[in-house]
């Protein structure tokens, strides 16, 4: 039985009534086919058994339809996942060369700023978005030490903070055109400025 049929109250009443009528007809047929006197208790028991059988059949039909629906949804989701995975592989393949070039350019800039190997590693981890505490954990040192090294990075680079460090490398990835429009990956997005 389709799920949509059971969604409205009127449909539920109609289905419930049909179940009771079918169970009653089965009970009547059973009583006509069985010889002998029929007591009210025997008829009630026969009706209850018929009702249970009809409801069991309806439940199995509903369950089969539900399983088919879930299988169909699963098939669509699997297909969407495969498409997304393929697009991800394509993007990684296209961008691998660009990312390698960007990594080399960042390392070269760290060298031009005169960063020590430790400062260069910390700056790279900051660009990846790690907190000073997380960087300290990775380098087995305190957050205070990492904070001091970050200050050295800002001083050597003539940048004020982490945001400026990130912006230094990211701002050229976006092509800013007139009227506050940013072109990114071939798409144009408009920015709303706060008043």
VEXPA-816420 format. One record per residue: x, y, z of N, C-alpha, C in turn; chain. Coordinates in steps of 0.02 Angstrom, whole numbers, plus 32768, in hexadecimal, padded with zeros to 4 digits. Last residue first. Layout:
! VEXPA-816420
n.u:n.v:n.w:ca.u:ca.v:ca.w:c.u:c.v:c.w:unit
X:Y:Z:X:Y:Z:X:Y:Z:A
...
END
This chain:
! VEXPA-816420
n.u:n.v:n.w:ca.u:ca.v:ca.w:c.u:c.v:c.w:unit
851D:896F:8138:8512:89B8:8136:852D:89D9:8173:A
8584:88F1:80F3:855B:890A:8129:8556:8956:8125:A
8578:88BC:8049:859F:88DF:807D:8571:88F6:80B4:A
8570:8828:7FF5:8548:885C:8014:8572:887B:804C:A
85B6:87F3:7F5C:85BD:87FA:7FA4:8591:8832:7FBD:A
8592:877F:7EDD:858E:87C3:7EF6:8592:87C3:7F41:A
85F1:8716:7E77:85C9:871B:7EB4:85CB:8764:7ECB:A
8605:86B5:7DE9:8607:86F9:7E04:85D8:86FC:7E3F:A
8672:8630:7DBD:8630:8647:7DD4:8638:868D:7DF0:A
86F3:860B:7DA4:86C7:8616:7D6B:8682:862E:7D7E:A
872D:8605:7E23:8721:85C7:7DFD:86F0:85D2:7DC4:A
86EE:86A0:7E45:870F:8667:7E64:86FC:8629:7E3E:A
86E8:874A:7E49:86E5:8712:7E1B:870E:86DA:7E3B:A
8688:87BA:7EA2:86C2:878E:7EA6:86B8:8755:7E75:A
865F:8864:7EA0:864F:8822:7E88:868E:87F8:7E8B:A
8661:88F0:7EB6:8663:88C0:7EEE:864C:887B:7ED9:A
8670:8935:7E3B:862F:8934:7E5E:862A:88FC:7E92:A
86F4:88DC:7DE4:86D0:8918:7DFA:868D:8906:7E1A:A
8741:8849:7E2C:8730:8876:7DF5:8707:88AF:7E0F:A
87B8:87E0:7E6A:8788:8813:7E7C:877F:8841:7E40:A
87D2:873E:7E68:87D9:8776:7E3A:87A4:87AA:7E4A:A
8826:86E6:7EE5:87E7:8702:7ECF:87F5:873C:7EA0:A
88A6:86CD:7F08:8880:8695:7EEB:883D:86AC:7ECF:A
88D8:8739:7F4A:88E6:8735:7F02:88C3:86FA:7EE1:A
88B4:871F:7FCE:8892:8754:7FAA:889F:8752:7F5F:A
8901:86BB:800E:88C1:86AA:7FEF:88A4:86E0:7FC2:A
8975:86EC:8047:897B:86B6:8016:893A:86A9:7FF0:A
8946:8753:8098:8981:875F:806E:8985:872B:8036:A
88E3:8719:80E4:88CF:8744:80AC:890A:8750:807D:A
8932:86D9:8145:8909:86B2:8117:88F7:86DB:80D9:A
896A:874B:8182:8995:8716:8167:896E:86ED:8133:A
88F9:878D:81AE:8921:87AD:817A:8951:877A:815A:A
88CF:872F:820E:88A3:8740:81D7:88CB:8760:819D:A
893A:872F:826A:892D:86F3:8242:8901:8703:8206:A
8986:87D6:825F:8967:879D:8282:895B:8763:8251:A
89D2:8837:821B:89BB:8844:825F:89A2:8805:8283:A
8A6F:882B:81C5:8A26:8820:81C8:8A10:8824:8210:A
8AF7:8825:81AB:8AD5:8866:81AE:8A89:8860:81A9:A
8B38:87B0:81BB:8B11:87B7:817D:8AF0:87FC:8177:A
8B74:87BB:8237:8B9F:87B1:81FC:8B79:87BD:81BB:A
8AFF:87C7:8287:8B32:87FD:8286:8B5C:87F7:8246:A
8ABE:874E:8274:8A9D:878D:8261:8AD0:87C5:825B:A
8B21:86F7:82A8:8B0B:86F0:8262:8AEB:8732:824A:A
8B23:8721:832D:8B5F:8727:8304:8B4F:8723:82BA:A
8AA3:86FA:8352:8AB4:8741:8353:8AF2:874E:8329:A
8AB6:8670:8349:8A87:8691:831B:8A94:86DC:8318:A
8B0A:865E:83B5:8B24:8651:8372:8AF6:8671:833D:A
8AB1:867D:841C:8AED:86A6:8413:8B0A:869C:83CD:A
8A55:8614:8409:8A3E:865A:8403:8A7A:8688:83F7:A
8AA6:85A7:8427:8A8C:85AE:83E3:8A74:85F6:83D8:A
8AB8:85C0:84AF:8AF2:85BE:8482:8ADB:85C9:843A:A
8A33:85B4:84DB:8A57:85F4:84E4:8A93:85F7:84B5:A
8A16:8530:84C6:89F3:8562:849D:8A17:85A5:84A1:A
8AAA:84CA:84CB:8A72:84EE:84E9:8A53:851F:84B8:A
8AC7:8434:846A:8ADE:8470:848D:8AA0:8495:84A7:A
8AB7:83D2:8404:8AC9:83BF:8449:8AE9:83FB:846E:A
8A7F:83EF:838E:8AC7:83FB:8393:8AE2:83EC:83D9:A
89F9:83D3:83A4:8A1D:83B0:836F:8A69:83B6:8376:A
89DE:842E:840C:89D7:83E6:8417:89FD:83BE:83E3:A
89F2:84A8:83C8:8A1C:8496:8401:8A1A:844C:8410:A
8988:849F:836F:89CD:849F:8355:89FD:848D:838D:A
891D:84A8:83C9:8926:846B:83A1:896E:8467:8385:A
8934:852A:83FB:8935:84F1:8428:8940:84B0:8402:A
891F:8575:8388:8962:8575:83A7:8969:853B:83D7:A
88C0:8515:8310:88C6:8546:8346:890D:8542:8363:A
88CB:8503:825F:88D3:84E8:82A2:88DA:8520:82D5:A
88C3:852F:81DB:888B:853B:8208:8892:851E:824E:A
8928:852F:8182:88F9:84F7:817D:88BF:84FD:81AE:A
896F:859B:81B0:894A:85A3:8171:8918:856A:8167:A
89A8:855D:821F:8978:8593:8229:894F:859E:81EA:A
89FF:8507:81DE:89C8:84EB:8206:8993:851F:8215:A
8A56:8567:81A6:8A30:8539:817B:89F5:851B:81A0:A
8A8B:85A0:821B:8A64:85C9:81ED:8A39:859E:81BE:A
8ACF:8530:824D:8A98:854C:8273:8A6C:8577:8246:A
8B2F:851F:81E9:8B00:84E9:81F7:8AC3:8504:821C:A
8B72:8599:81F4:8B52:8588:81B5:8B1E:8550:81BF:A
8BA7:858D:8275:8B75:85C1:8267:8B4F:85B2:8226:A
8C01:8523:825F:8BCA:851C:8290:8B94:854F:8283:A
8C59:855B:81FF:8C30:8520:81EE:8BF5:8517:821F:A
8C41:860F:8208:8C65:85D3:8219:8C3B:8597:8204:A
8C28:8688:8188:8C0C:865E:81BD:8C39:8622:81C9:A
8C45:86EA:812A:8C79:86D6:8159:8C5E:86AD:8193:A
8BF5:870D:80C5:8BE9:872F:8104:8C1E:871E:8138:A
8C21:86B1:8067:8C2F:86F8:805C:8C24:8720:809C:A
8BEA:863C:809E:8C33:8643:809B:8C45:868D:8092:A
8B62:8656:808C:8B7B:864C:80D0:8BC7:8656:80D2:A
8B62:8658:8000:8B54:8696:8024:8B6C:8690:806C:A
8B7B:85D1:7FE7:8BAB:8603:7FCF:8BA1:8645:7FF5:A
8B07:8599:801B:8B48:8588:8039:8B7D:85BC:8025:A
8AAC:85D0:7FBF:8AA6:85E0:8007:8AE9:85D2:8029:A
8AD6:8594:7F49:8AD7:85DD:7F4E:8AD4:85F2:7F98:A
8ABF:850D:7F65:8B04:8524:7F59:8B09:8570:7F61:A
8A34:8511:7F6F:8A5C:84FC:7FA9:8AA4:8514:7FA1:A
8A14:8534:7EEC:8A03:8561:7F23:8A2C:8551:7F61:A
8A40:84C2:7EA7:8A5E:8504:7E99:8A50:8535:7ED0:A
89E9:8465:7EDE:8A31:845C:7EE7:8A55:849E:7EDB:A
8971:8498:7EB0:897E:8498:7EF8:89C8:848F:7F07:A
897E:8483:7E26:8977:84C7:7E40:8988:84CA:7E8A:A
8984:83F9:7E22:89BD:8420:7E09:89BA:8467:7E25:A
8904:83DA:7E59:8942:83C1:7E78:897E:83EA:7E63:A
8891:83FE:7E16:88AF:842F:7E44:88F2:8419:7E61:A
886C:8392:7DC7:8877:83D4:7DA8:889F:8402:7DD6:A
8861:832F:7E2C:8890:8326:7DF4:88A0:8369:7DD4:A
87FD:8364:7E7C:883F:8359:7E99:8874:8351:7E62:A
8792:8364:7E20:87AB:83A3:7E3C:87F1:839B:7E57:A
8784:82DA:7E08:8794:8307:7DD1:87B1:8349:7DEB:A
8761:82B0:7E89:879E:8297:7E6A:87B4:82C4:7E31:A
86E7:82F5:7E95:871D:8302:7EC4:8760:82EB:7EA8:A
869C:82B8:7E31:86AB:82FF:7E2C:86E4:8312:7E5A:A
8698:8237:7E6A:86B8:8241:7E29:86CA:828B:7E20:A
864E:8251:7EDE:8692:8237:7EE3:86B8:8242:7EA2:A
85D4:827A:7EA4:85FB:82A9:7ECD:8643:8292:7ED4:A
85AF:8202:7E64:85B9:823F:7E3D:85E4:8271:7E63:A
85A2:81AF:7ED5:85D2:819F:7EA1:85E2:81DC:7E76:A
8538:81F2:7F17:857A:81EC:7F37:85B0:81DC:7F03:A
84D1:81DF:7EBB:84E7:8223:7ECB:852C:8222:7EEB:A
84C7:8153:7EC3:84D9:8173:7E83:84F3:81B9:7E90:A
849E:8146:7F48:84DD:8128:7F32:84F5:8148:7EF1:A
8422:8188:7F42:8458:81A3:7F6B:849C:8186:7F57:A
83DC:8131:7EEC:83E6:8177:7ED8:8420:8195:7F00:A
83DE:80BD:7F3C:83FC:80BC:7EF9:840B:8103:7EE1:A
8395:80E9:7FAA:83DB:80D5:7FB3:83FF:80D5:7F70:A
8317:80F8:7F70:833A:8133:7F8B:8385:8124:7F94:A
82FE:8071:7F51:8300:80A3:7F1C:8326:80E2:7F33:A
82FD:8039:7FD1:832E:8022:7FA0:8336:8055:7F68:A
828E:807D:8006:82D1:8088:8023:8308:8072:7FF3:A
822B:8045:7FB4:8236:808E:7FB5:827C:809E:7FD0:A
8233:7FBF:7FD7:8240:7FD3:7F92:8250:801E:7F8E:A
820D:7FC9:805E:8250:7FB1:804D:8263:7FC5:8006:A
8189:7FF4:804B:81B8:801F:806F:8200:800B:805F:A
8150:7F85:800D:8153:7FC6:7FEA:8185:7FF5:800A:A
815F:7F28:8076:817F:7F1B:8035:8186:7F5D:800E:A
810C:7F66:80D7:8154:7F5B:80E4:817A:7F50:80A3:A
808E:7F60:809B:80AC:7FA1:80AB:80F7:7F9A:80B4:A
8080:7ED3:8096:807E:7EFA:8058:809F:7F3E:8064:A
8084:7EB7:8120:80B7:7E9B:80F4:80BA:7EC2:80B2:A
800F:7EFB:8148:8051:7F0F:8162:8089:7EF6:8136:A
7FAD:7EB2:8105:7FB6:7EF9:80F4:7FFB:7F12:810D:A
7FBC:7E37:8148:7FC7:7E3B:80FF:7FD5:7E83:80EB:A
7F99:7E5E:81CA:7FDC:7E43:81BC:7FEC:7E47:8172:A
7F14:7E85:81B9:7F45:7EB7:81CC:7F8D:7E9F:81BF:A
7EDF:7E06:819A:7EDB:7E3D:8169:7F0F:7E72:8179:A
7EFB:7DC2:8213:7F16:7DAA:81D3:7F16:7DE1:819E:A
7EB1:7E0D:8270:7EFA:7E07:8277:7F19:7DF1:8235:A
7E31:7DF5:8240:7E4A:7E3A:8242:7E97:7E39:8246:A
7E27:7D6C:8256:7E23:7D86:8211:7E40:7DCC:820D:A
7E30:7D6A:82E3:7E63:7D48:82BA:7E63:7D61:8272:A
7DBC:7DB3:8301:7DFD:7DCC:8317:7E35:7DAC:82EE:A
7D59:7D5F:82CB:7D61:7DA3:82B1:7DA6:7DBE:82C3:A
7D6A:7CED:831C:7D75:7CE8:82D4:7D81:7D2D:82B5:A
7D47:7D28:8397:7D8A:7D0C:838E:7D9A:7D05:8344:A
7CC2:7D47:837C:7CF1:7D7D:838E:7D39:7D65:8384:A
7C8D:7CC6:8368:7C8C:7CF7:8331:7CBE:7D2F:833E:A
7CA1:7C93:83E8:7CC2:7C73:83B0:7CC5:7CA2:8374:A
7C4E:7CE9:8432:7C95:7CE6:8442:7CBC:7CC7:8408:A
7BD1:7CCA:83FD:7BEB:7D0E:83F4:7C37:7D0E:8401:A
7BD0:7C28:83AC:7BC5:7C54:83E6:7BE4:7C98:83D7:A
7B7E:7BCA:8339:7BB5:7BFA:8342:7BA4:7C28:837C:A
7B5E:7B1B:8318:7B4B:7B5B:8334:7B88:7B88:833F:A
7B92:7AD0:827A:7B85:7AD3:82C1:7B72:7B19:82D8:A
7C15:7ADD:81FF:7BD4:7AC6:8216:7BCD:7AD1:8262:A
7C5D:7B63:81A7:7C65:7B35:81DF:7C1F:7B1F:81F6:A
7C36:7BBE:8147:7C54:7B80:8131:7C5B:7B4C:8169:A
7C06:7C28:818F:7BD8:7C06:8162:7BF3:7BC3:814B:A
7C76:7C53:81D3:7C3E:7C38:81FA:7C0C:7C14:81CE:A
7CC7:7C7E:8169:7CDE:7C47:8193:7CA3:7C28:81B9:A
7C7A:7CE8:813A:7C87:7CAF:810D:7C9C:7C72:8136:A
7C83:7D3B:81AC:7C42:7D23:8194:7C4A:7CE6:8168:A
7D0D:7D54:81AD:7CED:7D33:81E7:7CAA:7D15:81D2:A
7D1C:7D97:8134:7D3F:7D57:813F:7D20:7D30:8179:A
7CCF:7E07:8150:7CBB:7DDA:811A:7CDD:7D96:8121:A
7D1B:7E41:81B7:7CD6:7E2B:81C3:7CBE:7DFA:818E:A
7D8F:7E60:8172:7D93:7E30:81AA:7D4D:7E15:81B9:A
7D5A:7EBD:8119:7D77:7E80:80FE:7D7B:7E4B:8135:A
7D31:7F20:8176:7D00:7F00:814A:7D1B:7EBE:812F:A
7DAD:7F44:81AE:7D79:7F28:81D9:7D45:7F03:81AF:A
7DED:7F76:813C:7E0A:7F3E:8160:7DD5:7F1C:818B:A
7D9B:7FE3:811D:7DA0:7FAC:80ED:7DBC:7F6D:810F:A
7DB4:8034:818C:7D70:801A:8180:7D73:7FDE:8151:A
7E3C:8051:8175:7E26:802E:81B2:7DE2:800E:81AA:A
7E31:8097:80FD:7E56:8058:80FF:7E42:8030:813C:A
7DE5:8106:812B:7DCD:80DC:80F4:7DEF:8098:80F5:A
7E3B:813C:8189:7DF8:8124:819E:7DDD:80F5:816A:A
7EA4:815F:8136:7EAF:812F:816C:7E6D:8111:8184:A
7E69:81BF:80E6:7E81:8181:80C7:7E8B:814B:80FB:A
7E53:8223:8144:7E1B:8204:8121:7E2E:81C1:8102:A
7ED6:8248:8165:7EAB:822A:8198:7E71:8205:8177:A
7F5B:821D:80F3:7F24:8248:8108:7EF7:8222:813A:A
7FBC:81B9:80DC:7FD0:81F9:80F7:7F96:8224:810F:A
7FA7:8142:809C:7F9E:8143:80E4:7FAD:8187:8104:A
7FC6:815D:8019:7F81:814C:8029:7F74:8151:8074:A
804F:816E:801A:8025:81A9:8011:7FDC:819B:8022:A
8084:80EE:8022:8086:8119:805E:8057:8153:8057:A
8023:806C:7FD3:804E:80A7:7FD0:804A:80D0:800F:A
802B:7FC6:8000:8000:8000:8000:802D:803E:8000:A
END
